[in-house]
């Protein structure tokens, strides 16, 4: 993702998205044919690179096309990240848990959206990035990445990404004691996230971009703590509160940086997302260590809740800073 962001201005957003298509197509095929650890590793790596290229190109594309409503439109673009998880979760529940079909069938389903977005790309014209249109130099872009505000947001991105994606990726082990289907809870969480992002425009008008982040941190904290004490159907209620909290984290973090530090350009958005994913890669093994040390899923959820609790203080400070800067 970070490398793709650095290449966007040089190669253009269209070529980066085509690179994503090629890596996705290759990754799905390699994964389906995987026969050992390394073949599965390289298949997953190719899909991951494809995902990174999509983020690297499409986030600045949306910010460039909708420069007056970045947070609103980035949230709308990111509707289909949780939306895709909903579809995938329900397919997994149907094909694997009920029909007991081979997992390769589930992986093969990814050919459908991949081929569709490849068809949609044909003949499309992509604009130059907002940073290039503004006439900001490459050196100016790199300098923007070491400003105090960007560094602060990068730190917060580690916590927001871990709270959202780290929890979702471990949801099956974290909720195994609650007596509900974890894959259905995952679909429920991401369904609410998709709906919430669709209404981001109305929310940002009332709360501002920084206000949305504070709102998200509060709800994510409450949701995680409630999830840690939930059983049965109340798990879905707690998961709903958690989903309302995390639904705005990722796209609104991107929107804030694009609005307040536009000179960071495509690279700034990619670095921010890359740092978020780096944080997740560190957090997931740590969550696993907690589970291996005989901590229950409930205990681990309470540990994770510390992260959005820290963010409440961080985003409260951010809101005060922005108000003083605007006064």
C-alpha positions as CSV (number, residue, x, y, z in Angstrom):
1,X,0.0,0.0,0.0
2,X,2.8,2.4,0.9
3,X,4.8,1.6,-2.2
4,X,1.7,1.9,-4.4
5,X,1.0,5.3,-2.9
6,X,4.5,6.5,-3.7
7,X,4.1,5.3,-7.4
8,X,0.6,6.7,-8.0
9,X,1.8,10.1,-9.2
10,X,4.5,8.6,-11.4
11,X,2.5,5.9,-13.1
12,X,-1.0,7.3,-12.7
13,X,-4.0,5.9,-10.7
14,X,-5.3,3.8,-13.7
15,X,-2.2,1.7,-14.0
16,X,-2.1,1.1,-10.2
17,X,-5.7,-0.2,-10.3
18,X,-4.9,-2.4,-13.3
19,X,-1.9,-3.8,-11.2
20,X,-4.4,-4.5,-8.5
21,X,-6.6,-6.5,-10.9
22,X,-3.7,-8.6,-12.1
23,X,-2.5,-9.4,-8.5
24,X,-6.1,-10.2,-7.4
25,X,-6.6,-12.6,-10.4
26,X,-3.2,-14.3,-9.8
27,X,-3.7,-14.4,-6.0
28,X,-7.1,-16.1,-6.2
29,X,-5.8,-18.7,-8.7
30,X,-2.7,-19.5,-6.6
31,X,-4.8,-19.8,-3.4
32,X,-7.2,-22.2,-5.1
33,X,-4.3,-24.4,-6.3
34,X,-2.3,-24.1,-3.0
35,X,-0.8,-27.4,-1.9
36,X,1.5,-26.3,1.0
37,X,2.3,-23.4,3.3
38,X,4.3,-21.4,0.8
39,X,1.9,-21.7,-2.1
40,X,-0.9,-20.5,0.2
41,X,1.4,-17.8,1.5
42,X,2.2,-16.4,-2.0
43,X,-1.5,-16.6,-3.0
44,X,-2.5,-14.6,0.1
45,X,0.4,-12.2,-0.5
46,X,-0.7,-11.6,-4.1
47,X,-4.3,-10.8,-2.9
48,X,-2.9,-8.6,-0.2
49,X,-0.8,-6.6,-2.8
50,X,-3.9,-6.3,-4.9
51,X,-5.8,-4.9,-1.9
52,X,-3.0,-2.5,-1.2
53,X,-3.0,-1.2,-4.8
54,X,-6.7,-0.6,-4.6
55,X,-6.3,1.5,-1.5
56,X,-3.2,3.3,-2.9
57,X,-5.0,4.4,-6.1
58,X,-8.7,4.7,-5.2
59,X,-8.5,6.7,-2.0
60,X,-6.7,9.6,-3.8
61,X,-9.0,9.1,-6.7
62,X,-12.1,9.7,-4.5
63,X,-10.4,12.7,-2.8
64,X,-9.5,14.2,-6.1
65,X,-12.9,13.8,-7.7
66,X,-14.8,15.0,-4.6
67,X,-12.5,17.6,-3.1
68,X,-15.4,19.5,-1.5
69,X,-16.8,16.4,0.3
70,X,-13.9,14.1,1.0
71,X,-15.0,12.5,4.2
72,X,-18.5,11.9,2.9
73,X,-17.4,10.3,-0.3
74,X,-14.5,8.3,1.2
75,X,-17.0,6.8,3.6
76,X,-19.3,6.0,0.7
77,X,-16.4,4.4,-1.2
78,X,-15.5,2.3,1.8
79,X,-19.1,1.0,2.2
80,X,-18.2,-1.9,0.1
81,X,-15.3,-3.0,2.2
82,X,-17.6,-4.1,5.0
83,X,-20.3,-4.8,2.3
84,X,-17.9,-7.3,0.7
85,X,-17.3,-8.9,4.1
86,X,-21.1,-9.3,4.6
87,X,-21.4,-11.1,1.3
88,X,-18.4,-13.2,2.0
89,X,-19.5,-14.1,5.5
90,X,-23.0,-15.2,4.3
91,X,-21.4,-17.2,1.5
92,X,-19.1,-18.9,4.0
93,X,-22.0,-19.6,6.3
94,X,-24.0,-21.2,3.5
95,X,-21.3,-23.0,1.6
96,X,-19.0,-24.1,4.4
97,X,-21.1,-24.4,7.6
98,X,-24.3,-25.7,6.0
99,X,-23.4,-27.3,2.6
100,X,-19.9,-28.5,3.7
101,X,-18.5,-27.6,0.3
102,X,-14.7,-27.5,-0.3
103,X,-13.2,-24.2,0.7
104,X,-11.9,-23.8,-2.8
105,X,-15.4,-23.1,-4.0
106,X,-15.6,-20.2,-1.6
107,X,-12.3,-18.7,-2.8
108,X,-13.5,-19.1,-6.4
109,X,-16.5,-16.8,-5.7
110,X,-13.9,-14.0,-5.6
111,X,-13.4,-14.3,-9.4
112,X,-16.8,-12.7,-9.9
113,X,-16.2,-9.3,-8.4
114,X,-12.6,-9.3,-9.7
115,X,-13.7,-9.9,-13.3
116,X,-16.5,-7.3,-12.9
117,X,-14.3,-4.5,-11.7
118,X,-11.8,-5.4,-14.5
119,X,-14.6,-4.9,-17.0
120,X,-15.6,-1.6,-15.4
121,X,-12.0,-0.3,-15.8
122,X,-11.9,-0.7,-19.6
123,X,-11.9,2.6,-21.3
124,X,-12.1,4.7,-18.1
125,X,-10.1,8.0,-17.9
126,X,-8.5,8.8,-14.6
127,X,-7.6,12.4,-13.5
128,X,-4.3,13.5,-12.1
129,X,-4.1,13.5,-8.3
130,X,-5.3,16.5,-6.3
131,X,-1.7,17.1,-5.1
132,X,-0.4,17.3,-8.7
133,X,-3.3,19.6,-9.7
134,X,-2.5,21.9,-6.7
135,X,1.1,22.2,-8.0
136,X,2.6,20.9,-4.7
137,X,6.1,19.4,-5.3
138,X,7.2,15.9,-4.4
139,X,9.4,17.3,-1.8
140,X,6.5,19.2,-0.3
141,X,4.5,16.0,-0.2
142,X,7.3,14.2,1.7
143,X,7.7,17.1,4.1
144,X,3.9,16.9,4.9
145,X,4.5,13.4,6.3
146,X,6.7,14.6,9.1
147,X,4.4,17.4,10.4
148,X,3.2,17.0,14.0
149,X,-0.4,16.6,12.9
150,X,0.3,13.8,10.4
151,X,2.5,11.9,13.0
152,X,-0.3,12.3,15.5
153,X,-2.9,10.9,13.0
154,X,-0.5,8.1,12.1
155,X,-0.3,7.0,15.8
156,X,-4.1,7.2,16.1
157,X,-4.5,5.1,12.9
158,X,-2.7,2.2,14.5
159,X,-5.2,2.3,17.3
160,X,-8.3,2.8,15.1
161,X,-7.3,0.1,12.6
162,X,-6.5,-2.4,15.4
163,X,-9.8,-1.7,17.1
164,X,-11.8,-2.3,13.9
165,X,-10.0,-4.8,11.8
166,X,-8.0,-6.6,14.5
167,X,-11.3,-7.4,16.4
168,X,-13.2,-8.4,13.2
169,X,-10.4,-10.7,12.1
170,X,-10.3,-12.5,15.5
171,X,-14.1,-12.5,16.0
172,X,-14.5,-16.3,15.7
173,X,-12.1,-17.0,18.6
174,X,-13.2,-14.0,20.7
175,X,-16.9,-14.9,20.6
176,X,-16.7,-18.7,20.8
177,X,-17.9,-18.7,24.4
178,X,-21.1,-16.6,23.7
179,X,-23.2,-19.4,22.1
180,X,-23.7,-17.6,18.8
181,X,-22.4,-18.1,15.3
182,X,-19.3,-15.8,15.0
183,X,-19.6,-15.6,11.3
184,X,-23.1,-14.3,11.5
185,X,-22.0,-11.7,14.1
186,X,-19.3,-10.7,11.7
187,X,-21.9,-10.3,8.9
188,X,-24.1,-8.3,11.3
189,X,-21.2,-5.9,12.4
190,X,-20.2,-5.2,8.8
191,X,-23.8,-4.8,7.6
192,X,-24.2,-2.0,10.2
193,X,-20.8,-0.5,9.2
194,X,-21.9,-0.4,5.5
195,X,-25.2,1.3,6.4
196,X,-23.5,3.8,8.7
197,X,-21.0,4.8,6.1
198,X,-23.8,5.5,3.7
199,X,-25.1,8.2,6.1
200,X,-21.7,9.7,6.7
201,X,-22.6,12.9,4.9
202,X,-25.4,13.7,7.3
203,X,-23.2,12.8,10.3
204,X,-20.2,14.9,9.3
205,X,-22.4,17.9,8.8
206,X,-23.5,17.7,12.5
207,X,-20.3,16.6,14.1
208,X,-17.4,17.7,11.8
209,X,-14.7,15.2,10.7
210,X,-12.9,15.4,14.1
211,X,-16.2,15.1,15.9
212,X,-17.0,11.9,14.0
213,X,-13.7,10.4,15.2
214,X,-14.5,11.2,18.8
215,X,-18.0,9.8,18.5
216,X,-16.6,6.6,17.0
217,X,-14.1,6.1,19.8
218,X,-16.8,6.4,22.5
219,X,-19.1,3.9,20.8
220,X,-16.3,1.5,20.0
221,X,-15.2,1.5,23.7
222,X,-18.7,0.9,25.0
223,X,-19.4,-1.8,22.3
224,X,-16.2,-3.8,23.1
225,X,-16.8,-3.7,26.9
226,X,-20.4,-4.7,26.4
227,X,-19.4,-7.5,24.0
228,X,-17.0,-8.8,26.7
229,X,-20.0,-9.4,29.0
230,X,-22.5,-10.6,26.4
231,X,-24.1,-14.0,25.8
232,X,-26.7,-15.2,23.4
233,X,-28.8,-12.7,21.5
234,X,-27.4,-9.7,23.5
235,X,-24.2,-10.3,21.7
236,X,-25.8,-8.9,18.6
237,X,-26.9,-5.7,20.5
238,X,-23.4,-5.2,21.8
239,X,-21.9,-5.9,18.4
240,X,-24.3,-3.3,16.9
241,X,-22.9,-0.6,19.3
242,X,-19.4,-1.7,18.4
243,X,-20.2,-1.5,14.7
244,X,-21.6,2.0,15.0
245,X,-18.3,3.0,16.6
246,X,-15.8,1.5,14.2
247,X,-17.8,2.1,11.0
248,X,-16.4,5.6,10.5
249,X,-12.8,5.0,11.7
250,X,-10.9,4.1,8.6
251,X,-12.5,6.3,5.9
252,X,-12.8,9.3,8.3
253,X,-9.2,9.1,9.3
254,X,-8.3,9.3,5.6
255,X,-10.8,12.1,5.0
256,X,-9.4,14.1,7.9
257,X,-5.8,13.9,6.6
258,X,-6.9,14.6,3.0
259,X,-8.8,17.7,4.2
260,X,-6.3,19.1,6.7
261,X,-3.1,18.0,5.1
262,X,-3.9,17.9,1.4
263,X,-0.2,18.5,0.5
264,X,0.5,14.9,1.7
265,X,-1.3,13.7,-1.4
266,X,-1.7,10.1,-2.4
267,X,1.4,9.1,-0.5
268,X,-0.1,10.5,2.8
269,X,-3.3,8.5,2.4
270,X,-1.3,5.3,1.5
271,X,1.2,5.8,4.4
272,X,-1.7,6.3,6.8
273,X,-3.4,3.1,5.6
274,X,-0.1,1.2,5.5
275,X,0.7,2.2,9.1
276,X,-2.8,1.0,10.1
277,X,-2.2,-2.4,8.5
278,X,1.2,-2.5,10.1
279,X,-0.4,-2.0,13.5
280,X,-2.9,-4.8,12.8
281,X,-0.1,-7.2,11.9
282,X,1.5,-6.5,15.3
283,X,-1.8,-6.6,17.2
284,X,-3.1,-10.0,15.8
285,X,-0.2,-12.1,17.2
286,X,-0.5,-10.3,20.5
287,X,-4.2,-11.1,20.7
288,X,-3.3,-14.7,19.9
289,X,-0.8,-14.7,22.7
290,X,-3.5,-13.5,25.2
291,X,-5.7,-16.4,24.0
292,X,-2.8,-18.9,24.3
293,X,-2.2,-17.7,27.9
294,X,-5.7,-19.0,28.7
295,X,-7.3,-15.6,28.6
296,X,-10.9,-15.9,27.6
297,X,-12.4,-14.1,24.6
298,X,-14.2,-11.8,27.1
299,X,-10.9,-10.9,28.8
300,X,-9.2,-10.2,25.5
301,X,-12.1,-8.0,24.4
302,X,-11.6,-5.9,27.5
303,X,-7.9,-5.6,26.7
304,X,-8.7,-4.4,23.2
305,X,-11.2,-1.9,24.7
306,X,-8.2,0.0,26.1
307,X,-7.3,1.1,22.6
308,X,-10.5,3.1,21.7
309,X,-10.5,4.4,25.3
310,X,-7.1,6.0,24.6
311,X,-8.5,7.4,21.4
312,X,-11.3,9.1,23.3
313,X,-8.6,11.3,24.9
314,X,-6.6,11.7,21.7
315,X,-9.6,12.8,19.6
316,X,-10.9,15.0,22.4
317,X,-7.5,16.8,22.2
318,X,-7.8,16.8,18.4
319,X,-11.2,18.5,18.5
320,X,-9.9,21.2,20.9
321,X,-6.8,21.7,18.7
322,X,-9.0,22.1,15.5
323,X,-11.4,24.6,17.2
324,X,-8.5,26.7,18.4
325,X,-6.9,26.6,14.9
326,X,-10.1,27.7,13.3
327,X,-10.8,30.5,15.8
